[in-house]
Amino acid sequence: QVHVVESGGGLVQPGGSLKLSCVISRTINSFNVVGWHRQAPGKQREFIVSIGGGSISYADFVKGRFTIPKDTAKNTIYLQMNSLKPEGAAVYYCDARDTQRAENYWGQGTQVTVST
């Protein structure tokens, strides 16, 4: 059983920054893809960014504002968010995919509120 645990959410003002963490209970390199998604109230979950196959993929709305650092030794990926907008308020989820085993693990999410 793989556990995925996000943390670091909270209240941030528009234009501010926040760094989320995602700890995975298995080595990151054992997964084909790890990444971040978010879900705002009343909306579908949407893709933000992922790392896989040696490349990083970003959603268009990120526009250079977000990065996805990782610490392999700690089995942790991060989501560094800068210049946050009010529409960025959502529950942020981390996921880890092992396509060879047809497994996709999700965390419980961490709430981000962007407001004055």
C-alpha positions in Angstrom: 0.0 0.0 0.0 1.4 3.4 -1.0 0.5 6.5 1.0 0.5 10.0 -0.4 0.3 12.9 2.1 0.0 16.5 1.1 0.6 19.5 3.4 1.4 23.2 3.4 -2.0 24.6 2.4 -3.4 27.7 4.0 -4.5 31.3 3.5 -2.5 33.5 1.2 -3.2 36.9 -0.3 -3.5 37.4 -4.0 0.0 37.8 -5.5 1.5 35.9 -2.7 3.4 32.6 -2.6 2.9 29.2 -1.1 4.9 26.0 -1.1 3.0 22.7 -0.8 4.7 19.3 0.0 3.8 15.8 -0.9 5.4 12.9 0.8 5.1 9.5 -0.9 5.7 6.2 1.0 7.7 4.7 -1.9 10.7 6.0 -3.8 9.6 8.6 -6.3 11.7 7.0 -9.0 9.6 3.9 -8.8 6.7 5.8 -10.4 6.4 6.8 -14.0 4.7 10.1 -13.2 4.2 12.2 -10.1 2.3 15.5 -10.1 -0.2 18.0 -8.8 -3.8 18.7 -9.5 -6.4 20.9 -7.9 -10.2 21.1 -7.5 -12.1 24.2 -6.8 -15.7 24.1 -5.4 -18.2 23.1 -8.0 -15.5 22.3 -10.6 -13.8 19.3 -11.9 -10.3 18.3 -10.8 -7.7 19.9 -13.1 -4.1 19.1 -13.9 -1.4 21.6 -12.8 2.0 20.0 -13.4 3.7 16.6 -13.5 7.2 15.1 -13.8 7.6 11.9 -15.9 10.0 10.4 -18.4 12.6 13.1 -17.6 10.3 15.9 -18.6 8.0 18.4 -16.8 4.6 19.2 -18.1 2.7 22.3 -17.1 -0.9 23.4 -17.5 -1.2 26.6 -19.6 -2.6 28.6 -16.7 0.6 28.1 -14.7 2.5 30.4 -17.1 5.8 30.2 -15.3 4.3 30.9 -11.9 4.6 27.4 -10.5 7.5 24.9 -10.2 7.7 21.4 -9.0 10.9 20.8 -7.0 11.6 17.4 -5.6 13.8 15.8 -3.0 14.3 12.2 -4.0 16.0 11.3 -0.7 12.9 12.3 1.2 10.5 10.9 -1.3 8.9 14.3 -1.5 7.7 16.6 -4.3 6.8 20.2 -3.8 4.6 22.7 -5.6 6.0 26.2 -5.4 3.3 28.6 -6.3 4.0 32.3 -6.9 1.8 35.2 -8.0 -1.3 33.3 -6.8 -4.6 34.5 -8.1 -8.0 34.3 -6.3 -9.1 31.6 -8.8 -6.3 29.5 -7.4 -8.3 28.7 -4.3 -8.9 25.0 -4.3 -8.0 21.7 -2.7 -4.6 20.7 -4.1 -3.9 17.0 -4.7 -0.7 15.1 -5.3 -0.7 11.8 -7.3 1.8 9.1 -8.2 1.3 6.8 -11.2 2.9 3.5 -11.9 1.7 2.7 -15.4 3.3 -0.7 -15.4 1.2 -1.9 -12.5 -1.8 0.2 -13.5 -1.7 2.0 -10.2 -2.5 5.6 -9.4 -2.2 6.8 -5.9 -3.8 10.1 -4.6 -3.4 12.0 -1.4 -6.3 13.5 0.7 -5.5 17.0 -0.5 -4.6 20.2 1.1 -6.8 23.4 1.1 -5.4 26.6 -0.4 -7.4 29.8 0.1 -6.4 32.9 -1.9 -8.1 36.0 -0.4 -7.5 39.3 1.2 
